[in-house]
Amino acid sequence: EMKPNYLAPGPRRADILDLCLEMALALGPEVFARQSRALMDRPDQCDTLRAARLPALVLCGRADALCPVHRHELMADLIPGARLEIVEEAGHLPTLERPKFVNAALGRWLEAA
């Protein structure tokens, strides 16, 4: 059910979509249904984020249509001292779309933590 518009345009887009489909097929429809129900029924965690007292990195793709930047900004704002990294030219899967940028962002965050 990975929609193509969840990813940013780029040369690896078709390969990433193929990989997602391959993983989904390997896991099977029951896993997809369980994950979908878990996402639909999950409780609000804003109070949990406000209470967090630990180093936190919130990372997202600029072109993420599934979980837009404004939702990640909210999470980062709720966690005291959190760092927000927005990955340009990436959508919902920045670790696959822009792995070098994600690794660099993680390195910067770890050095600062």
N, CA, C and O of each residue as an XYZ file, in Angstrom:
452
protein
N       0.832     -1.206      0.000
C       0.000      0.000      0.000
C       0.864      1.252      0.000
O       0.360      2.358      0.193
N       2.169      1.082     -0.217
C       3.046      2.252     -0.271
C       2.704      3.057     -1.518
O       2.864      2.578     -2.641
N       2.242      4.258     -1.316
C       1.860      5.109     -2.441
C       3.100      5.805     -2.985
O       3.954      6.239     -2.213
N       3.205      5.915     -4.295
C       4.372      6.587     -4.876
C       4.534      8.025     -4.398
O       5.661      8.517     -4.328
N       3.443      8.715     -4.066
C       3.589     10.108     -3.646
C       4.098     10.235     -2.215
O       4.261     11.354     -1.727
N       4.351      9.128     -1.531
C       4.952      9.199     -0.202
C       6.456      9.450     -0.297
O       7.094      9.808      0.693
N       7.017      9.262     -1.487
C       8.447      9.468     -1.690
C       8.675     10.726     -2.512
O       7.828     11.122     -3.312
N       9.815     11.341     -2.306
C      10.183     12.499     -3.110
C      10.631     12.011     -4.488
O      11.102     10.881     -4.620
N      10.491     12.842     -5.503
C      11.029     12.464     -6.814
C      12.540     12.250     -6.704
O      13.224     12.958     -5.966
N      13.035     11.298     -7.423
C      14.474     11.039     -7.393
C      14.821      9.811     -8.194
O      13.941      9.032     -8.561
N      16.099      9.631     -8.467
C      16.534      8.528     -9.328
C      16.328      7.144     -8.723
O      16.261      6.161     -9.461
N      16.225      7.043     -7.397
C      16.084      5.738     -6.742
C      14.636      5.427     -6.367
O      14.359      4.401     -5.746
N      13.719      6.308     -6.743
C      12.324      6.175     -6.326
C      11.722      4.817     -6.714
O      11.121      4.150     -5.872
N      11.875      4.411     -7.957
C      11.300      3.136     -8.409
C      11.913      1.960     -7.644
O      11.204      1.024     -7.275
N      13.218      2.006     -7.408
C      13.875      0.927     -6.661
C      13.366      0.854     -5.224
O      13.159     -0.235     -4.689
N      13.167      2.011     -4.603
C      12.678      2.039     -3.224
C      11.250      1.508     -3.152
O      10.913      0.750     -2.242
N      10.416      1.901     -4.102
C       9.043      1.382     -4.138
C       9.035     -0.126     -4.352
O       8.241     -0.836     -3.734
N       9.910     -0.619     -5.222
C      10.019     -2.069     -5.426
C      10.431     -2.771     -4.136
O       9.891     -3.825     -3.803
N      11.385     -2.191     -3.411
C      11.838     -2.763     -2.147
C      10.694     -2.794     -1.132
O      10.515     -3.792     -0.434
N       9.923     -1.717     -1.046
C       8.792     -1.659     -0.116
C       7.752     -2.723     -0.450
O       7.235     -3.394      0.443
N       7.452     -2.874     -1.721
C       6.494     -3.891     -2.134
C       7.016     -5.287     -1.812
O       6.271     -6.139     -1.329
N       8.287     -5.514     -2.078
C       8.902     -6.812     -1.777
C       8.807     -7.118     -0.282
O       8.466     -8.238      0.099
N       9.106     -6.131      0.570
C       9.020     -6.338      2.022
C       7.579     -6.585      2.447
O       7.321     -7.456      3.277
N       6.636     -5.827      1.887
C       5.225     -5.992      2.243
C       4.729     -7.377      1.859
O       4.029     -8.026      2.635
N       5.087     -7.828      0.671
C       4.663     -9.156      0.235
C       5.278    -10.246      1.104
O       4.629    -11.251      1.395
N       6.534    -10.051      1.520
C       7.193    -11.043      2.371
C       6.533    -11.124      3.748
O       6.462    -12.197      4.347
N       6.053     -9.988      4.242
C       5.406     -9.974      5.565
C       3.978    -10.494      5.505
O       3.503    -11.129      6.446
N       3.302    -10.226      4.409
C       1.948    -10.738      4.230
C       0.861     -9.762      4.653
O       1.121     -8.798      5.374
N      -0.361    -10.024      4.196
C      -1.478     -9.112      4.460
C      -1.878     -9.029      5.931
O      -2.385     -7.996      6.369
N      -1.661    -10.093      6.699
C      -2.037    -10.053      8.115
C      -1.206     -9.025      8.870
O      -1.724     -8.317      9.734
N       0.069     -8.941      8.549
C       0.945     -7.965      9.208
C       0.509     -6.552      8.837
O       0.462     -5.671      9.696
N       0.192     -6.332      7.570
C      -0.273     -5.011      7.149
C      -1.546     -4.622      7.894
O      -1.678     -3.485      8.348
N      -2.477     -5.559      8.021
C      -3.734     -5.277      8.723
C      -3.473     -4.964     10.190
O      -4.068     -4.032     10.731
N      -2.590     -5.729     10.852
C      -2.270     -5.472     12.262
C      -1.608     -4.110     12.438
O      -1.936     -3.373     13.368
N      -0.677     -3.774     11.548
C      -0.010     -2.471     11.636
C      -1.006     -1.335     11.414
O      -0.956     -0.317     12.105
N      -1.896     -1.507     10.468
C      -2.898     -0.473     10.193
C      -3.813     -0.271     11.392
O      -4.113      0.867     11.753
N      -4.261     -1.357     12.013
C      -5.113     -1.246     13.207
C      -4.358     -0.577     14.348
O      -4.918      0.259     15.056
N      -3.099     -0.936     14.530
C      -2.304     -0.339     15.607
C      -2.165      1.169     15.401
O      -2.233      1.931     16.366
N      -1.975      1.602     14.176
C      -1.864      3.033     13.894
C      -3.189      3.747     14.115
O      -3.210      4.873     14.614
N      -4.278      3.114     13.753
C      -5.600      3.728     13.911
C      -5.988      3.856     15.381
O      -6.648      4.822     15.764
N      -5.589      2.898     16.200
C      -6.043      2.827     17.588
C      -5.041      3.381     18.598
O      -5.297      3.338     19.801
N      -3.919      3.894     18.136
C      -2.909      4.324     19.106
C      -3.363      5.590     19.835
O      -3.964      6.483     19.239
N      -3.066      5.648     21.132
C      -3.468      6.818     21.911
C      -2.549      8.009     21.639
O      -1.419      7.849     21.176
N      -3.049      9.184     21.933
C      -2.267     10.407     21.809
C      -1.077     10.338     22.774
O      -1.234      9.929     23.924
N       0.096     10.734     22.312
C       1.300     10.655     23.140
C       1.921     12.022     23.421
O       3.087     12.102     23.807
N       1.155     13.094     23.233
C       1.701     14.440     23.460
C       2.219     14.609     24.877
O       3.287     15.191     25.070
N       1.491     14.114     25.878
C       1.952     14.230     27.264
C       3.246     13.460     27.490
O       4.109     13.902     28.248
N       3.382     12.316     26.839
C       4.612     11.531     26.945
C       5.785     12.322     26.379
O       6.860     12.360     26.978
N       5.581     12.953     25.228
C       6.652     13.741     24.626
C       7.014     14.931     25.512
O       8.195     15.235     25.680
N       6.028     15.598     26.072
C       6.295     16.740     26.974
C       7.113     16.309     28.192
O       7.932     17.077     28.695
N       6.893     15.097     28.660
C       7.562     14.603     29.870
C       8.951     14.034     29.584
O       9.703     13.758     30.519
N       9.299     13.856     28.335
C      10.585     13.247     27.981
C      11.734     14.145     28.433
O      11.728     15.348     28.172
N      12.691     13.574     29.090
C      13.879     14.302     29.539
C      15.107     13.525     29.077
O      15.829     12.928     29.876
N      15.317     13.551     27.785
C      16.415     12.804     27.193
C      16.761     13.441     25.856
O      15.937     14.145     25.273
N      17.961     13.204     25.370
C      18.305     13.742     24.049
C      17.377     13.139     22.994
O      17.105     11.938     23.005
N      16.900     13.983     22.092
C      15.961     13.491     21.076
C      16.241     14.148     19.736
O      16.489     15.350     19.646
N      16.195     13.331     18.708
C      16.296     13.801     17.336
C      15.000     13.434     16.637
O      14.599     12.271     16.629
N      14.351     14.421     16.055
C      13.161     14.199     15.245
C      13.589     14.465     13.815
O      14.008     15.575     13.487
N      13.487     13.455     12.959
C      13.991     13.545     11.595
C      12.877     13.194     10.627
O      12.146     12.226     10.840
N      12.745     13.975      9.565
C      11.693     13.697      8.592
C      12.103     14.196      7.219
O      13.020     15.005      7.080
N      11.406     13.698      6.207
C      11.613     14.153      4.840
C      10.735     15.355      4.535
O       9.570     15.392      4.932
N      11.275     16.321      3.847
C      10.537     17.534      3.494
C       9.285     17.202      2.685
O       8.259     17.863      2.839
N       9.359     16.180      1.818
C       8.254     15.846      0.919
C       7.382     14.710      1.446
O       6.689     14.054      0.669
N       7.408     14.472      2.754
C       6.613     13.389      3.339
C       5.141     13.785      3.340
O       4.735     14.654      4.111
N       4.346     13.160      2.490
C       2.911     13.450      2.412
C       2.122     12.651      3.447
O       0.995     13.021      3.775
N       2.686     11.575      3.961
C       2.002     10.742      4.947
C       2.085     11.354      6.346
O       1.083     11.430      7.057
N       3.271     11.785      6.730
C       3.508     12.442      8.023
C       4.219     13.765      7.727
O       5.449     13.823      7.746
N       3.465     14.813      7.457
C       4.051     16.078      7.011
C       4.968     16.732      8.045
O       4.926     16.419      9.235
N       5.788     17.639      7.553
C       6.770     18.329      8.390
C       6.111     18.952      9.625
O       6.678     18.897     10.717
N       4.932     19.540      9.469
C       4.312     20.218     10.615
C       4.058     19.261     11.780
O       4.067     19.687     12.935
N       3.835     17.994     11.500
C       3.651     17.023     12.592
C       4.965     16.754     13.309
O       4.987     16.575     14.527
N       6.055     16.724     12.557
C       7.373     16.534     13.163
C       7.798     17.778     13.936
O       8.444     17.672     14.979
N       7.442     18.942     13.434
C       7.723     20.182     14.166
C       7.006     20.164     15.508
O       7.577     20.568     16.521
N       5.762     19.702     15.527
C       5.012     19.598     16.774
C       5.719     18.657     17.745
O       5.881     18.986     18.920
N       6.140     17.488     17.261
C       6.844     16.543     18.135
C       8.107     17.168     18.708
O       8.372     17.061     19.905
N       8.881     17.819     17.853
C      10.124     18.439     18.314
C       9.843     19.552     19.315
O      10.593     19.726     20.276
N       8.771     20.305     19.099
C       8.404     21.370     20.033
C       7.968     20.817     21.388
O       8.180     21.456     22.419
N       7.364     19.641     21.388
C       6.876     19.051     22.641
C       7.999     18.450     23.484
O       7.893     18.417     24.710
N       9.059     17.981     22.858
C      10.156     17.331     23.584
C      11.167     18.409     23.973
O      11.770     19.038     23.103
N      11.355     18.623     25.275
C      12.309     19.652     25.689
C      13.709     19.408     25.120
O      14.292     18.342     25.318
N      14.236     20.401     24.418
C      15.595     20.311     23.889
C      15.756     19.455     22.650
O      16.886     19.199     22.235
N      14.677     19.005     22.048
C      14.785     18.133     20.866
C      15.388     18.892     19.691
O      15.246     20.109     19.575
N      16.050     18.158     18.842
C      16.609     18.704     17.613
C      15.770     18.194     16.444
O      15.458     17.005     16.374
N      15.409     19.082     15.538
C      14.646     18.711     14.345
C      15.562     18.774     13.134
O      16.240     19.778     12.912
N      15.581     17.715     12.363
C      16.326     17.668     11.093
C      15.327     17.354      9.991
O      14.633     16.339     10.047
N      15.255     18.207      9.008
C      14.379     17.990      7.858
C      15.258     17.613      6.678
O      16.166     18.356      6.305
N      14.989     16.476      6.104
C      15.794     15.940      5.004
C      15.198     16.441      3.686
O      14.089     16.061      3.309
N      15.938     17.283      3.006
C      15.491     17.785      1.711
C      15.520     16.650      0.687
O      16.312     15.715      0.809
N      14.669     16.737     -0.302
C      14.596     15.755     -1.386
C      14.321     14.345     -0.875
O      14.794     13.358     -1.439
N      13.542     14.271      0.211
C      13.141     12.975      0.764
C      11.678     13.067      1.178
O      11.173     14.134      1.528
N      11.013     11.916      1.126
C       9.625     11.821      1.554
C       9.516     11.048      2.845
O      10.183     11.378      3.825
N       8.678     10.017      2.860
C       8.381      9.265      4.076
C       9.502      8.299      4.481
O       9.521      7.825      5.617
N      10.415      8.009      3.590
C      11.485      7.053      3.899
C      12.865      7.674      3.696
O      13.622      7.219      2.839
N      13.204      8.703      4.468
C      14.487      9.385      4.247
C      15.695      8.477      4.435
O      16.737      8.708      3.821
N      15.575      7.448      5.273
C      16.717      6.547      5.452
C      17.050      5.789      4.170
O      18.199      5.401      3.958
N      16.052      5.577      3.317
C      16.286      4.918      2.030
C      16.514      5.926      0.909
O      17.296      5.677     -0.009
N      15.827      7.064      0.989
C      15.911      8.060     -0.075
C      17.216      8.861     -0.020
O      17.804      9.156     -1.061
N      17.663      9.208      1.166
C      18.860     10.042      1.338
C      19.709      9.516      2.491
O      19.921     10.230      3.471
N      20.198      8.280      2.393
C      20.895      7.663      3.533
C      22.134      8.432      3.989
O      22.407      8.485      5.188
N      22.877      9.020      3.080
C      24.086      9.755      3.497
C      23.720     10.975      4.325
O      24.381     11.272      5.320
N      22.666     11.686      3.921
C      22.234     12.843      4.696
C      21.742     12.413      6.075
O      22.060     13.048      7.081
N      20.963     11.330      6.116
C      20.446     10.838      7.395
C      21.607     10.443      8.310
O      21.601     10.783      9.493
N      22.594      9.734      7.780
C      23.753      9.343      8.595
C      24.496     10.568      9.112
O      24.934     10.589     10.262
N      24.641     11.587      8.270
C      25.313     12.819      8.696
C      24.510     13.517      9.797
O      25.083     14.020     10.764
N      23.189     13.544      9.647
C      22.327     14.173     10.659
C      22.438     13.420     11.981
O      22.519     14.033     13.045
N      22.441     12.096     11.911
C      22.608     11.305     13.134
C      23.971     11.562     13.782
O      24.075     11.662     15.004
N      25.002     11.665     12.960
C      26.338     11.963     13.485
C      26.391     13.320     14.186
O      26.968     13.447     15.266
N      25.784     14.333     13.563
C      25.745     15.668     14.181
C      25.013     15.626     15.513
O      25.444     16.225     16.499
N      23.902     14.908     15.519
C      23.102     14.820     16.743
C      23.860     14.085     17.845
O      23.860     14.516     18.999
N      24.506     12.977     17.487
C      25.268     12.212     18.495
C      26.419     13.025     19.059
O      26.708     12.940     20.252
N      27.085     13.818     18.213
C      28.178     14.650     18.691
C      27.681     15.709     19.674
O      28.380     16.057     20.626
N      26.486     16.211     19.443
C      25.933     17.263     20.294
C      25.299     16.715     21.573
O      25.155     17.436     22.561
N      24.924     15.438     21.546
C      24.177     14.851     22.683
C      25.067     14.566     23.870
O      24.591     14.075     24.894
